[in-house]
Amino acid sequence: LGLDRFAEKSATNIYERIQAARRRPLARVLNALGMPHVGWTTSEDLAKWLAPKLPDKPRFADALRLLREASAEDLQAIEGVGAIVAKSIYDHLHDPEEQRGLDRLAEANIEVVPPVVRAIAASSPLAGKTVVFTGNLENRSREDAEALAKSLGAKVTGSVSAKTDLVVAGPGAGSKLEKARQLGVKVVDEATFEAMLR
């Protein structure tokens, strides 16, 4: 009966981390599950794949059901997910010990917020743009800002080049800001970036 000590501790830790906020971005919830080979980028890829399949006001239980119904081949067909990662996800979701912890999370009625669908992103001012963030942001975390930009169709990179379309610079911006100016890349502050999203 119940989980072994390690699995129980792991499930409890995940449960407590997600329960800290009952309504979370889907990619963050997936990332918190601790699936092997699944980091932030793959969690975002999974969230984008799940988004159009989820009902209105989705719960984690809805996302879990869809993931469990997917075969390893279905998962491998997701953009950004290869054979090794797909098998790892499938095995994790169907492992008896992991299933107990996942079922516990599903029963908690955690609301998940799927990423913005592509149809909306295509009409955004960031659609198709390559964006770089540098310096400190005051209104949201760097991770949230990057996730938001991606959800609106932007490609976010960590370095400035001639292919960069926009640099969002906050206080403390250094070499990236200097390089953007040298290359003639458009630079905006956080307030201007926020205004672009409205």
Sequence and secondary structure as in RCSB ss.txt:
>XXXX:A:sequence
LGLDRFAEKSATNIYERIQAARRRPLARVLNALGMPHVGWTTSEDLAKWLAPKLPDKPRFADALRLLREASAEDL
QAIEGVGAIVAKSIYDHLHDPEEQRGLDRLAEANIEVVPPVVRAIAASSPLAGKTVVFTGNLENRSREDAEALAK
SLGAKVTGSVSAKTDLVVAGPGAGSKLEKARQLGVKVVDEATFEAMLR
>XXXX:A:secstr
    HHHHHHHHHHHHHHHTSSEEEHHHHHHHT  TT  HHHHHHHHHHHGGGS SS BHHHHHHHHHHS HHHH
HTSTT  HHHHHHHHHHHH HHHHHHHHHHHHTT EEE    HHHHTTSTTTT EEEEES  SSS HHHHHHHHH
HTT EE SS  TT  EEEE TT  HHHHHHHHHT EEE HHHHHHHT 
